[in-house]
């Protein structure tokens, strides 16, 4: 048996494990919008984002301290700042502001463009060029998402869409940089240090937000806050970055094509929103695109 033959099963297992981790991250992220809507029952948008990031940073800091993880090398600080600005602060804030006027289902399908946006950022940042088959399937998936969005909104974009499109850009940058760093350090440390780096700002933001925005604690509000802090912001990002490190940023990003459709299921189940008859067709088309992108060679 050659060295190449012996390495193949290990590589296959690593890729399969990475796909599972990335998919688990997508499931966690798919609950973010419904949980944010619940959280807005108890908190204002600014205080919700600040408090969720503060709680997530405390969780991450506890793990880093308990395991005595050394500070990241200085050369990684700029990348961690991009992750923090895009994923910890920018995306949560912009989507929370959008959800004040947009429905969860509408926001979910707009953010469905995130995989293509992330793949484009990754191509520029890493210098890698996925195959034509990959790009064709990714563009087809994005087209399905756009068509579904237009059908849902009646062809008219809202003010919330501006927040959502801004969220796409900053989150794609954060995902790309985080995926790159996850090849150099454990994924949970990438998330952890990005969160801890934002802690002083988020503590100050929490104090200001809670002082100026009304707080009406409800069961839904507390559950939503806990999930977006521990589930989406910490655990979701942890498994997501580990998955990206194993299978590559472009392929991992395409798994997120399923995220808006999962969010639609949660919006019906948890929020009582009506599911469009077009959703099953969109789901089938998107899943085909995911299958093609996962098989296409980068």
Secondary structure as UniProt FT lines:
FT   HELIX           3..30
FT   HELIX           32..39
FT   TURN            40..42
FT   HELIX           45..66
FT   TURN            67..68
FT   HELIX           74..76
FT   HELIX           77..83
FT   HELIX           84..90
FT   HELIX           91..98
FT   TURN            99..101
FT   HELIX           104..110
FT   HELIX           111..113
FT   HELIX           114..126
FT   HELIX           132..153
FT   TURN            154..155
FT   HELIX           159..181
FT   TURN            182..184
FT   HELIX           187..212
FT   HELIX           219..226
FT   HELIX           227..236
FT   HELIX           237..247
FT   HELIX           249..255
FT   HELIX           256..258
FT   HELIX           259..271
FT   TURN            277..278
FT   HELIX           279..295
//
